Amino acid sequence: MPIKKWRHELPLHLMLLPALVILIVFSYWPMIGIVIAFQKFIPAKGFFGSNWVGFQNFLYVYNLPDTFQIVYNTIFIAVMKIAAGLLVPITIALLLNEMMKERIKRTVQTLIYLPHFLSWVILGGILIDVLSLKGIINQFVSLLGIEPIYFLGSNHWFPYVLVATDTWKDFGFGTIVYLAALTGINQSLYEAAVIDGANRWKQTLHITLPGIMPVVILMTTLSLGNVLNAGFDQVFNLYSPQVYESGDIIDTFVYRIGLIDAQYSVATAVGLFKSVVSLLLISGSYLLAYRFAGYRIF
């Protein structure tokens, strides 16, 4: 690079410096702690004094009776969230796109977007009250002559509660993405369709859906990288020992075994395994996004 051009672009590169420092301090430097996954780590002895045990911690986790149930819970909940998080925003975006009154449309957009800004700590408290046996949902259910449902204490209902509440929280954000994609469709296509006698359903089927399909493919393929991320914050704030069978996921398992039971090496081994698998999934989804949607970072 010519020296003159390098000097001209130097201020731009210096603007990256704070972000790089934060990335190194909070993301790369803590990765040194990965070594305890291969040790029988004792905090008093530190990294250098603890004994090396190789893959013994991984074998210990593999032989635990709950391991496969926890992996199943994680994948099941995450896949359900991805599917619901794809279908609901597309449907709402299509409905909003058909709305003629702009003021009502903007009001609805704002209202459905609001839960995205609330943390799961706040939403957890609200949902525990709403979904309790004496909550507003069960009061409505009782009016229909149905027995109250223990949503947060039933292994049957709990995974679906996680999927429904997660979708409710974030579908407003996804809706905005698809609404932005809808604005990019050439309006002359609709005018030509009207002249040909196509009704709104046929316009949606043959113009609108194909028009947003690249964005749908992109969002779907990128979300594949989150198959092992079922949402620690949400599950941690809503679950209890009663629903460990259906609601315990890898992240909450790592929390309990690491910070509560003080098995730091085992918890690190589980976290490292999850990170490696997630890296492979993200790499695969990135390749799929490039293959089907032409999306690439570099």
C-alpha positions as CSV (number, residue, x, y, z in Angstrom):
1,M,0.0,0.0,0.0
2,P,1.5,3.4,-0.9
3,I,2.6,5.4,2.1
4,K,0.4,8.4,1.1
5,K,-2.7,6.2,1.0
6,W,-1.7,4.5,4.2
7,R,-1.4,7.8,6.0
8,H,-4.8,8.9,4.6
9,E,-6.5,5.8,5.9
10,L,-4.7,5.7,9.3
11,P,-7.4,7.5,11.2
12,L,-10.0,5.1,10.0
13,H,-7.9,2.1,11.1
14,L,-7.3,3.8,14.5
15,M,-11.1,3.9,15.0
16,L,-11.0,0.1,15.0
17,L,-8.6,0.1,17.9
18,P,-11.1,0.3,20.9
19,A,-13.2,-2.4,19.4
20,L,-10.1,-4.6,18.9
21,V,-9.0,-4.1,22.5
22,I,-12.5,-5.0,23.8
23,L,-12.6,-8.1,21.6
24,I,-9.1,-9.2,22.8
25,V,-9.8,-8.5,26.5
26,F,-13.3,-10.0,26.8
27,S,-13.4,-12.6,24.0
28,Y,-9.9,-13.9,23.3
29,W,-8.0,-13.5,26.6
30,P,-10.6,-15.6,28.6
31,M,-10.1,-18.5,26.1
32,I,-6.9,-19.4,27.9
33,G,-9.2,-20.9,30.5
34,I,-10.1,-23.6,28.1
35,V,-7.2,-25.6,29.3
36,I,-9.0,-26.6,32.5
37,A,-11.3,-28.7,30.4
38,F,-8.3,-31.1,30.1
39,Q,-7.3,-30.8,33.8
40,K,-8.7,-31.8,37.2
41,F,-8.7,-28.1,38.0
42,I,-8.3,-27.0,41.6
43,P,-8.5,-23.2,42.0
44,A,-6.0,-23.1,44.8
45,K,-3.4,-24.8,42.5
46,G,-4.2,-22.8,39.4
47,F,-3.5,-23.7,35.8
48,F,0.1,-24.8,36.4
49,G,-0.5,-26.8,39.6
50,S,-3.6,-28.8,38.5
51,N,-3.2,-32.3,37.2
52,W,-3.8,-33.0,33.4
53,V,-6.4,-35.7,32.8
54,G,-6.7,-35.5,29.0
55,F,-10.3,-36.2,27.7
56,Q,-11.5,-37.7,31.0
57,N,-13.9,-34.8,31.7
58,F,-15.5,-35.3,28.2
59,L,-15.9,-39.1,28.9
60,Y,-17.4,-38.3,32.3
61,V,-20.0,-36.0,30.7
62,Y,-20.7,-38.6,28.0
63,N,-21.5,-41.2,30.6
64,L,-23.8,-39.0,32.7
65,P,-27.4,-40.4,32.4
66,D,-28.9,-36.9,31.7
67,T,-26.5,-35.9,28.9
68,F,-28.5,-37.1,25.9
69,Q,-31.8,-35.7,27.3
70,I,-30.1,-32.3,27.8
71,V,-28.8,-32.3,24.2
72,Y,-32.2,-33.4,22.9
73,N,-33.9,-30.6,24.9
74,T,-31.4,-28.0,23.5
75,I,-31.9,-29.1,19.9
76,F,-35.7,-29.5,20.1
77,I,-36.3,-26.1,21.7
78,A,-33.8,-24.3,19.4
79,V,-35.2,-25.9,16.2
80,M,-38.8,-25.0,17.3
81,K,-37.7,-21.4,18.0
82,I,-36.0,-21.1,14.6
83,A,-39.2,-22.5,12.8
84,A,-41.6,-20.2,14.8
85,G,-39.2,-17.3,14.5
86,L,-39.3,-17.7,10.7
87,L,-43.0,-18.3,10.1
88,V,-44.5,-15.7,12.4
89,P,-42.5,-12.6,11.3
90,I,-43.1,-13.5,7.6
91,T,-46.9,-13.9,8.2
92,I,-47.1,-10.7,10.2
93,A,-45.0,-8.8,7.6
94,L,-47.3,-9.9,4.8
95,L,-50.4,-8.9,6.8
96,L,-49.0,-5.5,7.6
97,N,-47.9,-5.0,4.0
98,E,-51.6,-5.4,3.0
99,M,-52.7,-2.8,5.6
100,M,-53.7,0.5,3.8
101,K,-53.9,2.9,6.8
102,E,-50.3,3.9,7.4
103,R,-51.0,5.3,11.0
104,I,-52.4,2.0,12.2
105,K,-49.6,0.1,10.5
106,R,-46.9,2.1,12.2
107,T,-48.7,1.7,15.6
108,V,-48.8,-2.1,15.2
109,Q,-45.2,-2.2,14.2
110,T,-44.2,-0.2,17.3
111,L,-46.3,-2.3,19.7
112,I,-44.9,-5.7,18.4
113,Y,-41.4,-4.3,18.5
114,L,-41.5,-3.2,22.1
115,P,-40.9,-6.6,23.8
116,H,-37.6,-6.9,22.0
117,F,-36.1,-4.2,24.3
118,L,-37.2,-5.9,27.5
119,S,-34.7,-8.3,29.3
120,W,-35.7,-11.8,30.2
121,V,-35.3,-10.8,33.9
122,I,-38.3,-8.4,33.5
123,L,-40.3,-10.6,31.2
124,G,-39.6,-13.7,33.4
125,G,-41.3,-12.0,36.4
126,I,-44.3,-10.9,34.2
127,L,-44.7,-14.4,32.6
128,I,-44.5,-16.2,35.9
129,D,-47.5,-14.1,37.1
130,V,-49.4,-14.4,33.9
131,L,-48.9,-18.1,33.5
132,S,-49.3,-19.2,37.1
133,L,-52.3,-21.2,38.3
134,K,-54.1,-18.0,39.3
135,G,-52.8,-16.0,36.4
136,I,-54.9,-14.3,33.7
137,I,-54.4,-17.1,31.2
138,N,-55.7,-19.8,33.6
139,Q,-58.6,-17.5,34.7
140,F,-59.6,-17.3,31.0
141,V,-59.1,-21.1,30.6
142,S,-61.3,-21.7,33.7
143,L,-64.1,-19.7,32.1
144,L,-64.1,-22.2,29.3
145,G,-64.6,-25.0,31.8
146,I,-61.0,-26.4,31.4
147,E,-58.8,-27.3,34.4
148,P,-56.0,-24.8,35.1
149,I,-52.7,-25.6,33.4
150,Y,-49.4,-25.5,35.2
151,F,-47.5,-24.0,32.2
152,L,-44.2,-23.5,34.0
153,G,-44.4,-26.7,36.1
154,S,-45.4,-29.2,33.5
155,N,-42.8,-31.1,31.4
156,H,-45.3,-31.3,28.6
157,W,-46.1,-27.6,28.4
158,F,-42.8,-26.0,29.3
159,P,-40.9,-26.4,26.0
160,Y,-43.8,-24.9,24.1
161,V,-44.1,-22.0,26.6
162,L,-40.4,-21.3,25.9
163,V,-41.0,-21.3,22.1
164,A,-44.1,-19.2,22.3
165,T,-42.7,-16.5,24.7
166,D,-39.4,-16.3,22.7
167,T,-41.3,-15.8,19.5
168,W,-43.6,-13.2,21.1
169,K,-40.5,-11.3,22.3
170,D,-38.6,-11.2,19.0
171,F,-41.0,-11.5,16.1
172,G,-41.4,-7.7,15.9
173,F,-37.7,-7.4,15.0
174,G,-38.0,-10.1,12.3
175,T,-41.1,-8.4,11.0
176,I,-39.2,-5.2,10.3
177,V,-36.5,-7.1,8.4
178,Y,-39.1,-8.7,6.1
179,L,-41.0,-5.4,5.7
180,A,-37.8,-3.8,4.6
181,A,-37.4,-6.7,2.0
182,L,-41.0,-6.1,0.8
183,T,-40.2,-2.4,0.0
184,G,-37.5,-3.6,-2.4
185,I,-40.0,-5.4,-4.7
186,N,-40.6,-3.6,-8.0
187,Q,-44.1,-2.1,-7.9
188,S,-44.5,-2.4,-11.6
189,L,-44.8,-6.2,-11.2
190,Y,-48.0,-5.6,-9.1
191,E,-49.3,-3.2,-11.7
192,A,-48.7,-5.8,-14.4
193,A,-50.4,-8.5,-12.3
194,V,-53.5,-6.3,-11.8
195,I,-53.8,-5.8,-15.5
196,D,-53.5,-9.5,-16.0
197,G,-56.4,-10.0,-13.5
198,A,-54.4,-11.4,-10.6
199,N,-56.1,-11.0,-7.2
200,R,-54.2,-10.2,-3.9
201,W,-53.6,-13.9,-3.1
202,K,-52.0,-14.6,-6.5
203,Q,-49.9,-11.4,-6.3
204,T,-48.7,-12.6,-2.9
205,L,-48.0,-16.1,-4.1
206,H,-46.2,-15.2,-7.4
207,I,-44.6,-11.8,-6.7
208,T,-44.4,-11.0,-2.9
209,L,-43.1,-14.4,-1.7
210,P,-40.5,-14.9,-4.5
211,G,-39.4,-11.2,-3.9
212,I,-38.5,-11.8,-0.3
213,M,-37.2,-15.3,-0.7
214,P,-33.5,-14.4,-0.8
215,V,-33.9,-12.7,2.6
216,V,-35.9,-15.7,3.9
217,I,-33.1,-18.1,2.8
218,L,-30.5,-15.8,4.3
219,M,-32.2,-15.5,7.7
220,T,-32.9,-19.3,7.7
221,T,-29.4,-20.4,6.9
222,L,-27.8,-17.9,9.4
223,S,-30.1,-19.1,12.1
224,L,-28.9,-22.7,11.7
225,G,-25.8,-21.7,13.6
226,N,-27.9,-21.2,16.7
227,V,-29.2,-24.8,16.9
228,L,-27.3,-25.3,20.1
229,N,-28.3,-21.9,21.5
230,A,-31.7,-22.5,23.1
231,G,-31.6,-19.3,25.1
232,F,-29.9,-19.4,28.6
233,D,-31.5,-16.1,29.9
234,Q,-35.0,-17.2,29.1
235,V,-34.8,-20.7,30.4
236,F,-32.8,-19.6,33.5
237,N,-35.5,-17.1,34.5
238,L,-38.5,-19.4,33.8
239,Y,-37.5,-23.0,34.7
240,S,-37.5,-24.9,38.0
241,P,-36.4,-28.3,39.2
242,Q,-39.8,-29.6,38.3
243,V,-39.1,-29.1,34.5
244,Y,-35.5,-30.1,34.3
245,E,-36.5,-33.2,32.3
246,S,-37.9,-31.1,29.4
247,G,-36.3,-27.7,30.0
248,D,-32.7,-28.2,31.0
249,I,-30.5,-27.2,28.1
250,I,-26.7,-27.2,27.7
251,D,-26.2,-23.7,28.9
252,T,-28.2,-24.1,32.1
253,F,-26.5,-27.5,32.6
254,V,-23.1,-25.8,32.4
255,Y,-24.2,-23.1,34.9
256,R,-25.5,-25.7,37.4
257,I,-22.6,-28.1,37.2
258,G,-19.9,-25.3,37.0
259,L,-21.1,-22.5,39.4
260,I,-23.4,-24.4,41.7
261,D,-21.6,-27.8,42.0
262,A,-18.2,-26.2,41.5
263,Q,-17.1,-28.8,38.9
264,Y,-15.2,-26.2,36.8
265,S,-13.4,-28.7,34.6
266,V,-16.5,-30.6,33.6
267,A,-18.5,-27.5,32.9
268,T,-15.6,-26.1,30.7
269,A,-15.5,-29.4,28.8
270,V,-19.2,-29.2,28.1
271,G,-18.9,-25.5,27.0
272,L,-15.9,-26.3,24.8
273,F,-17.8,-29.2,23.1
274,K,-20.8,-26.9,22.5
275,S,-18.5,-24.2,21.1
276,V,-16.8,-26.5,18.7
277,V,-20.1,-27.9,17.4
278,S,-21.6,-24.4,17.1
279,L,-18.5,-23.3,15.1
280,L,-19.1,-26.1,12.7
281,L,-22.8,-25.2,12.4
282,I,-22.1,-21.5,11.9
283,S,-19.5,-22.3,9.2
284,G,-22.0,-24.6,7.5
285,S,-24.8,-22.0,7.6
286,Y,-22.4,-19.4,6.2
287,L,-21.6,-21.6,3.3
288,L,-25.3,-22.3,2.7
289,A,-26.0,-18.6,2.9
290,Y,-23.3,-17.9,0.3
291,R,-24.6,-20.8,-1.9
292,F,-28.3,-20.0,-1.9
293,A,-28.5,-16.3,-1.1
294,G,-25.1,-15.0,-2.3
295,Y,-24.4,-13.6,1.2
296,R,-20.8,-13.3,2.3
297,I,-18.8,-11.2,4.7
298,F,-15.4,-11.4,3.0
